[in-house]
Amino acid sequence: MARFHTLPVTAVDRLTDDSVAVTLEVPPELREEFRYAPGQHIALRRTVDGVDIRRTYSICSPAPRDGEGPRSLRVGVRLVEGGAFSTYALKEIDIGDELEVMTPAGRFTLDPAPGLYAAIVGGSGITPVLSIAATLLAQEPGARFCLIRSDRTTASTMFLEEVADLKDRFPERLQLVTVLSREEQQAGLPSGRLDRERLTGLLPALLPVGDVAGWFLCGPYGLVQEAERALRGLEVPRGRIHEEIFHVDAAPAAAPGPGPAHSTVTARLDGRGGTWAVQHGESLLETVLRNRPDAPYACKGGVCGTCRAFLVSGEVRMDRNFALEREETEAGYVLACQSHAVTEKVELDFDR
């Protein structure tokens, strides 16, 4: 069960004009709880004028080998225009401050194993992939990694030095391809967007597409969507493609769909259950939160997957889903923040 703990800030490193890396210290008694797989994220929380603000940020540091868990967590934060938390992170957070941090979550992960792996990332999408690649190359001598990254300009590229250091450490096993959309490079690929057409021609020229054991796509929704279409066109099995969306434009309010006039949701959370009436128009997560403020969530936008729950009984309508894989939805999992009751009774299990 995900929980929040207060952790001190030990470093704030400027990456670009609009991004920073924040390092948090994990005390010995919490290291087991904060053990993470490469590619997972944490949620940071602060309260402003009585409003609970939560944002998820991927851990960029490699997962530790030792058995006691991580001594620190490092995340990358890019400024979002009008962003309540990213503005605070870039302008106010300092060494010695304390932040409320949720224990790691997420399924955009890779257990180190021999083989060839590849990633297509855009902008801040490098963050979880940096952890995945660094962990894989350090812990599995029989693994290789191809990193294809897209950024606007060199000056806007997050973790530029960290990726260069990784390339220096593993020159034979890390293939690095950089594409800039708004700046010409002296060497390498021409500038421009990585869309489906361009990737369809580029990928087979870079590596044996069919031999890649896992593809990791991360960044803005448009890039991830175009990359997936290119890979499917190149006959890559869906099970080898892993996706994490970092930004999706806000969707217009969904019109109320068909559903009962009155409904209830029964939820099991951290070993305890309860049944509550659903108010008109609210999501099942909102119903649960009115009665169980400890229910897990972060983005409320269908992107992070923190509120994933198993649908035990009843039917729901999900407004949108950018977090769950098809296999998860087919197995019965839903995003509580996007789910609305279709039947009079719905039962969710957050513990599965």
VOTORVEX-351809 format. One record per residue (C-alpha): residue number from 1; residue in three letters; x, y, z. Coordinates in steps of 0.05 Angstrom, whole numbers, plus 5000, padded with zeros to 4 digits. Example, Ala and Ser with C-alpha at 12.3 -4.5 7.8 and 13.67 -1.06 7.14 Angstrom:
2
<1, "ALA", <5246, 4910, 5156>>
<2, "SER", <5273, 4979, 5143>>
% end
This chain:
352
<1, "MET", <5000, 5000, 5000>>
<2, "ALA", <5029, 5067, 4979>>
<3, "ARG", <5042, 5115, 5036>>
<4, "PHE", <5070, 5185, 5045>>
<5, "HIS", <5132, 5199, 5086>>
<6, "THR", <5170, 5263, 5098>>
<7, "LEU", <5240, 5264, 5067>>
<8, "PRO", <5293, 5318, 5069>>
<9, "VAL", <5321, 5351, 5006>>
<10, "THR", <5397, 5341, 5001>>
<11, "ALA", <5410, 5371, 4931>>
<12, "VAL", <5377, 5414, 4878>>
<13, "ASP", <5415, 5412, 4812>>
<14, "ARG", <5397, 5458, 4755>>
<15, "LEU", <5393, 5417, 4691>>
<16, "THR", <5367, 5468, 4641>>
<17, "ASP", <5335, 5536, 4645>>
<18, "ASP", <5268, 5503, 4659>>
<19, "SER", <5286, 5439, 4696>>
<20, "VAL", <5320, 5414, 4760>>
<21, "ALA", <5339, 5349, 4792>>
<22, "VAL", <5318, 5342, 4865>>
<23, "THR", <5352, 5291, 4910>>
<24, "LEU", <5318, 5266, 4973>>
<25, "GLU", <5350, 5228, 5030>>
<26, "VAL", <5318, 5162, 5052>>
<27, "PRO", <5332, 5145, 5125>>
<28, "PRO", <5351, 5073, 5143>>
<29, "GLU", <5283, 5056, 5173>>
<30, "LEU", <5247, 5074, 5108>>
<31, "ARG", <5295, 5044, 5056>>
<32, "GLU", <5255, 4980, 5050>>
<33, "GLU", <5190, 5018, 5037>>
<34, "PHE", <5225, 5061, 4985>>
<35, "ARG", <5257, 5003, 4948>>
<36, "TYR", <5242, 5014, 4874>>
<37, "ALA", <5248, 4981, 4807>>
<38, "PRO", <5283, 5021, 4752>>
<39, "GLY", <5230, 5062, 4716>>
<40, "GLN", <5183, 5073, 4775>>
<41, "HIS", <5159, 5140, 4800>>
<42, "ILE", <5142, 5175, 4865>>
<43, "ALA", <5088, 5226, 4880>>
<44, "LEU", <5106, 5291, 4916>>
<45, "ARG", <5052, 5327, 4956>>
<46, "ARG", <5043, 5396, 4984>>
<47, "THR", <4983, 5435, 5011>>
<48, "VAL", <4968, 5505, 4985>>
<49, "ASP", <4910, 5545, 5015>>
<50, "GLY", <4880, 5480, 5040>>
<51, "VAL", <4885, 5446, 4972>>
<52, "ASP", <4922, 5380, 4966>>
<53, "ILE", <4970, 5384, 4906>>
<54, "ARG", <5004, 5320, 4882>>
<55, "ARG", <5050, 5308, 4823>>
<56, "THR", <5086, 5246, 4800>>
<57, "TYR", <5160, 5247, 4780>>
<58, "SER", <5201, 5188, 4755>>
<59, "ILE", <5263, 5167, 4793>>
<60, "CYS", <5324, 5178, 4748>>
<61, "SER", <5377, 5145, 4791>>
<62, "PRO", <5396, 5071, 4779>>
<63, "ALA", <5365, 5021, 4827>>
<64, "PRO", <5414, 5000, 4881>>
<65, "ARG", <5443, 4929, 4883>>
<66, "ASP", <5447, 4923, 4959>>
<67, "GLY", <5392, 4892, 5000>>
<68, "GLU", <5376, 4951, 5045>>
<69, "GLY", <5342, 4994, 4994>>
<70, "PRO", <5360, 5064, 4967>>
<71, "ARG", <5397, 5115, 5009>>
<72, "SER", <5369, 5170, 4965>>
<73, "LEU", <5319, 5185, 4910>>
<74, "ARG", <5332, 5232, 4852>>
<75, "VAL", <5277, 5259, 4807>>
<76, "GLY", <5276, 5307, 4748>>
<77, "VAL", <5225, 5363, 4747>>
<78, "ARG", <5210, 5405, 4685>>
<79, "LEU", <5172, 5470, 4690>>
<80, "VAL", <5101, 5466, 4665>>
<81, "GLU", <5068, 5533, 4647>>
<82, "GLY", <5023, 5550, 4706>>
<83, "GLY", <5043, 5486, 4742>>
<84, "ALA", <5031, 5492, 4816>>
<85, "PHE", <5084, 5441, 4836>>
<86, "SER", <5136, 5449, 4782>>
<87, "THR", <5139, 5525, 4793>>
<88, "TYR", <5149, 5512, 4867>>
<89, "ALA", <5204, 5461, 4852>>
<90, "LEU", <5243, 5507, 4806>>
<91, "LYS", <5236, 5571, 4846>>
<92, "GLU", <5230, 5552, 4919>>
<93, "ILE", <5255, 5483, 4938>>
<94, "ASP", <5323, 5485, 4971>>
<95, "ILE", <5371, 5440, 5009>>
<96, "GLY", <5344, 5425, 5078>>
<97, "ASP", <5271, 5431, 5059>>
<98, "GLU", <5226, 5371, 5073>>
<99, "LEU", <5177, 5342, 5023>>
<100, "GLU", <5120, 5292, 5030>>
<101, "VAL", <5138, 5234, 4986>>
<102, "MET", <5096, 5173, 4967>>
<103, "THR", <5129, 5105, 4964>>
<104, "PRO", <5148, 5084, 4893>>
<105, "ALA", <5096, 5058, 4843>>
<106, "GLY", <5089, 5045, 4769>>
<107, "ARG", <5096, 4987, 4720>>
<108, "PHE", <5140, 5020, 4667>>
<109, "THR", <5198, 4978, 4691>>
<110, "LEU", <5251, 4929, 4668>>
<111, "ASP", <5283, 4873, 4708>>
<112, "PRO", <5355, 4868, 4684>>
<113, "ALA", <5365, 4809, 4637>>
<114, "PRO", <5410, 4793, 4578>>
<115, "GLY", <5388, 4818, 4510>>
<116, "LEU", <5379, 4880, 4467>>
<117, "TYR", <5332, 4935, 4492>>
<118, "ALA", <5313, 5002, 4463>>
<119, "ALA", <5278, 5066, 4482>>
<120, "ILE", <5247, 5124, 4445>>
<121, "VAL", <5239, 5184, 4490>>
<122, "GLY", <5221, 5257, 4484>>
<123, "GLY", <5239, 5314, 4531>>
<124, "SER", <5231, 5295, 4604>>
<125, "GLY", <5213, 5225, 4582>>
<126, "ILE", <5288, 5210, 4591>>
<127, "THR", <5279, 5209, 4666>>
<128, "PRO", <5254, 5137, 4679>>
<129, "VAL", <5293, 5110, 4619>>
<130, "LEU", <5357, 5137, 4648>>
<131, "SER", <5345, 5095, 4710>>
<132, "ILE", <5326, 5034, 4667>>
<133, "ALA", <5387, 5039, 4622>>
<134, "ALA", <5437, 5054, 4678>>
<135, "THR", <5411, 4997, 4720>>
<136, "LEU", <5410, 4947, 4662>>
<137, "LEU", <5480, 4963, 4637>>
<138, "ALA", <5511, 4962, 4707>>
<139, "GLN", <5478, 4898, 4731>>
<140, "GLU", <5474, 4855, 4668>>
<141, "PRO", <5538, 4848, 4627>>
<142, "GLY", <5500, 4811, 4573>>
<143, "ALA", <5453, 4868, 4558>>
<144, "ARG", <5455, 4924, 4506>>
<145, "PHE", <5413, 4987, 4502>>
<146, "CYS", <5395, 5034, 4445>>
<147, "LEU", <5371, 5102, 4467>>
<148, "ILE", <5336, 5146, 4416>>
<149, "ARG", <5320, 5214, 4447>>
<150, "SER", <5285, 5274, 4418>>
<151, "ASP", <5292, 5345, 4446>>
<152, "ARG", <5279, 5415, 4421>>
<153, "THR", <5351, 5441, 4429>>
<154, "THR", <5415, 5421, 4463>>
<155, "ALA", <5404, 5474, 4516>>
<156, "SER", <5335, 5444, 4533>>
<157, "THR", <5361, 5373, 4539>>
<158, "MET", <5353, 5344, 4609>>
<159, "PHE", <5407, 5299, 4639>>
<160, "LEU", <5454, 5314, 4581>>
<161, "GLU", <5517, 5301, 4623>>
<162, "GLU", <5488, 5239, 4657>>
<163, "VAL", <5473, 5206, 4590>>
<164, "ALA", <5541, 5225, 4564>>
<165, "ASP", <5574, 5194, 4625>>
<166, "LEU", <5534, 5130, 4615>>
<167, "LYS", <5557, 5128, 4542>>
<168, "ASP", <5630, 5136, 4566>>
<169, "ARG", <5622, 5079, 4616>>
<170, "PHE", <5590, 5031, 4567>>
<171, "PRO", <5613, 5053, 4497>>
<172, "GLU", <5604, 4984, 4466>>
<173, "ARG", <5536, 4968, 4498>>
<174, "LEU", <5500, 5035, 4496>>
<175, "GLN", <5479, 5063, 4428>>
<176, "LEU", <5458, 5136, 4433>>
<177, "VAL", <5419, 5172, 4379>>
<178, "THR", <5399, 5245, 4389>>
<179, "VAL", <5349, 5283, 4347>>
<180, "LEU", <5336, 5357, 4357>>
<181, "SER", <5271, 5385, 4330>>
<182, "ARG", <5290, 5459, 4330>>
<183, "GLU", <5366, 5459, 4322>>
<184, "GLU", <5413, 5432, 4270>>
<185, "GLN", <5470, 5387, 4294>>
<186, "GLN", <5540, 5387, 4266>>
<187, "ALA", <5538, 5311, 4263>>
<188, "GLY", <5484, 5259, 4267>>
<189, "LEU", <5412, 5260, 4244>>
<190, "PRO", <5378, 5320, 4211>>
<191, "SER", <5332, 5362, 4256>>
<192, "GLY", <5257, 5350, 4257>>
<193, "ARG", <5203, 5313, 4294>>
<194, "LEU", <5204, 5238, 4305>>
<195, "ASP", <5137, 5218, 4274>>
<196, "ARG", <5113, 5151, 4250>>
<197, "GLU", <5139, 5159, 4179>>
<198, "ARG", <5208, 5180, 4201>>
<199, "LEU", <5214, 5126, 4254>>
<200, "THR", <5191, 5072, 4206>>
<201, "GLY", <5251, 5087, 4162>>
<202, "LEU", <5300, 5103, 4217>>
<203, "LEU", <5292, 5045, 4265>>
<204, "PRO", <5312, 4987, 4218>>
<205, "ALA", <5374, 5027, 4198>>
<206, "LEU", <5395, 5034, 4270>>
<207, "LEU", <5384, 4964, 4299>>
<208, "PRO", <5353, 4896, 4285>>
<209, "VAL", <5282, 4915, 4305>>
<210, "GLY", <5258, 4843, 4311>>
<211, "ASP", <5313, 4825, 4360>>
<212, "VAL", <5295, 4878, 4411>>
<213, "ALA", <5268, 4844, 4474>>
<214, "GLY", <5233, 4907, 4500>>
<215, "TRP", <5216, 4976, 4473>>
<216, "PHE", <5206, 5033, 4523>>
<217, "LEU", <5168, 5093, 4498>>
<218, "CYS", <5164, 5154, 4543>>
<219, "GLY", <5147, 5227, 4535>>
<220, "PRO", <5090, 5269, 4507>>
<221, "TYR", <5029, 5232, 4483>>
<222, "GLY", <5039, 5250, 4410>>
<223, "LEU", <5110, 5221, 4407>>
<224, "VAL", <5091, 5157, 4444>>
<225, "GLN", <5031, 5147, 4398>>
<226, "GLU", <5073, 5157, 4335>>
<227, "ALA", <5128, 5111, 4360>>
<228, "GLU", <5079, 5056, 4377>>
<229, "ARG", <5047, 5061, 4308>>
<230, "ALA", <5115, 5056, 4275>>
<231, "LEU", <5134, 4995, 4316>>
<232, "ARG", <5069, 4960, 4302>>
<233, "GLY", <5078, 4975, 4228>>
<234, "LEU", <5147, 4941, 4235>>
<235, "GLU", <5111, 4880, 4264>>
<236, "VAL", <5136, 4887, 4335>>
<237, "PRO", <5091, 4846, 4381>>
<238, "ARG", <5048, 4889, 4427>>
<239, "GLY", <5075, 4853, 4488>>
<240, "ARG", <5145, 4880, 4475>>
<241, "ILE", <5122, 4953, 4475>>
<242, "HIS", <5119, 4990, 4541>>
<243, "GLU", <5093, 5061, 4546>>
<244, "GLU", <5090, 5117, 4596>>
<245, "ILE", <5058, 5184, 4580>>
<246, "PHE", <5086, 5246, 4612>>
<247, "HIS", <5037, 5298, 4585>>
<248, "VAL", <4968, 5295, 4555>>
<249, "ASP", <4928, 5357, 4538>>
<250, "ALA", <4869, 5368, 4585>>
<251, "ALA", <4807, 5334, 4559>>
<252, "PRO", <4740, 5371, 4556>>
<253, "ALA", <4691, 5350, 4610>>
<254, "ALA", <4659, 5285, 4589>>
<255, "ALA", <4584, 5284, 4581>>
<256, "PRO", <4550, 5240, 4633>>
<257, "GLY", <4542, 5171, 4604>>
<258, "PRO", <4487, 5121, 4617>>
<259, "GLY", <4484, 5098, 4689>>
<260, "PRO", <4438, 5086, 4748>>
<261, "ALA", <4403, 5144, 4784>>
<262, "HIS", <4433, 5119, 4849>>
<263, "SER", <4495, 5075, 4859>>
<264, "THR", <4543, 5053, 4913>>
<265, "VAL", <4616, 5035, 4912>>
<266, "THR", <4647, 4983, 4959>>
<267, "ALA", <4722, 4991, 4965>>
<268, "ARG", <4775, 4950, 4999>>
<269, "LEU", <4836, 4991, 5018>>
<270, "ASP", <4895, 4971, 5062>>
<271, "GLY", <4856, 4912, 5089>>
<272, "ARG", <4793, 4951, 5107>>
<273, "GLY", <4729, 4958, 5068>>
<274, "GLY", <4669, 5004, 5065>>
<275, "THR", <4608, 5020, 5023>>
<276, "TRP", <4588, 5091, 5004>>
<277, "ALA", <4537, 5126, 4960>>
<278, "VAL", <4563, 5157, 4896>>
<279, "GLN", <4544, 5229, 4887>>
<280, "HIS", <4520, 5254, 4819>>
<281, "GLY", <4577, 5262, 4769>>
<282, "GLU", <4635, 5243, 4814>>
<283, "SER", <4686, 5190, 4797>>
<284, "LEU", <4692, 5129, 4841>>
<285, "LEU", <4759, 5155, 4867>>
<286, "GLU", <4724, 5219, 4890>>
<287, "THR", <4672, 5177, 4926>>
<288, "VAL", <4725, 5136, 4961>>
<289, "LEU", <4766, 5198, 4980>>
<290, "ARG", <4707, 5230, 5015>>
<291, "ASN", <4707, 5171, 5062>>
<292, "ARG", <4779, 5146, 5058>>
<293, "PRO", <4828, 5204, 5049>>
<294, "ASP", <4885, 5154, 5047>>
<295, "ALA", <4863, 5126, 4979>>
<296, "PRO", <4922, 5127, 4930>>
<297, "TYR", <4922, 5178, 4874>>
<298, "ALA", <4969, 5229, 4843>>
<299, "CYS", <4950, 5260, 4776>>
<300, "LYS", <4874, 5247, 4772>>
<301, "GLY", <4883, 5252, 4697>>
<302, "GLY", <4887, 5178, 4677>>
<303, "VAL", <4962, 5183, 4665>>
<304, "CYS", <5002, 5159, 4725>>
<305, "GLY", <4964, 5096, 4745>>
<306, "THR", <4971, 5108, 4820>>
<307, "CYS", <4896, 5097, 4832>>
<308, "ARG", <4894, 5030, 4796>>
<309, "ALA", <4842, 4983, 4828>>
<310, "PHE", <4814, 4915, 4812>>
<311, "LEU", <4741, 4914, 4792>>
<312, "VAL", <4712, 4858, 4835>>
<313, "SER", <4640, 4865, 4812>>
<314, "GLY", <4594, 4913, 4774>>
<315, "GLU", <4610, 4954, 4712>>
<316, "VAL", <4645, 5021, 4703>>
<317, "ARG", <4658, 5070, 4648>>
<318, "MET", <4728, 5098, 4643>>
<319, "ASP", <4732, 5168, 4612>>
<320, "ARG", <4804, 5157, 4589>>
<321, "ASN", <4864, 5113, 4603>>
<322, "PHE", <4936, 5129, 4588>>
<323, "ALA", <4966, 5086, 4644>>
<324, "LEU", <4940, 5015, 4641>>
<325, "GLU", <4964, 4964, 4590>>
<326, "ARG", <4912, 4925, 4551>>
<327, "GLU", <4931, 4863, 4590>>
<328, "GLU", <4913, 4899, 4655>>
<329, "THR", <4845, 4923, 4632>>
<330, "GLU", <4829, 4854, 4605>>
<331, "ALA", <4848, 4825, 4673>>
<332, "GLY", <4798, 4871, 4707>>
<333, "TYR", <4838, 4932, 4729>>
<334, "VAL", <4811, 5003, 4723>>
<335, "LEU", <4833, 5073, 4740>>
<336, "ALA", <4789, 5096, 4797>>
<337, "CYS", <4800, 5170, 4779>>
<338, "GLN", <4769, 5159, 4711>>
<339, "SER", <4715, 5108, 4730>>
<340, "HIS", <4641, 5121, 4736>>
<341, "ALA", <4589, 5070, 4758>>
<342, "VAL", <4547, 5039, 4704>>
<343, "THR", <4512, 4990, 4750>>
<344, "GLU", <4478, 5005, 4817>>
<345, "LYS", <4532, 4969, 4856>>
<346, "VAL", <4607, 4970, 4842>>
<347, "GLU", <4662, 4937, 4883>>
<348, "LEU", <4735, 4957, 4878>>
<349, "ASP", <4797, 4927, 4910>>
<350, "PHE", <4857, 4974, 4916>>
<351, "ASP", <4898, 4920, 4950>>
<352, "ARG", <4906, 4871, 4892>>
% end
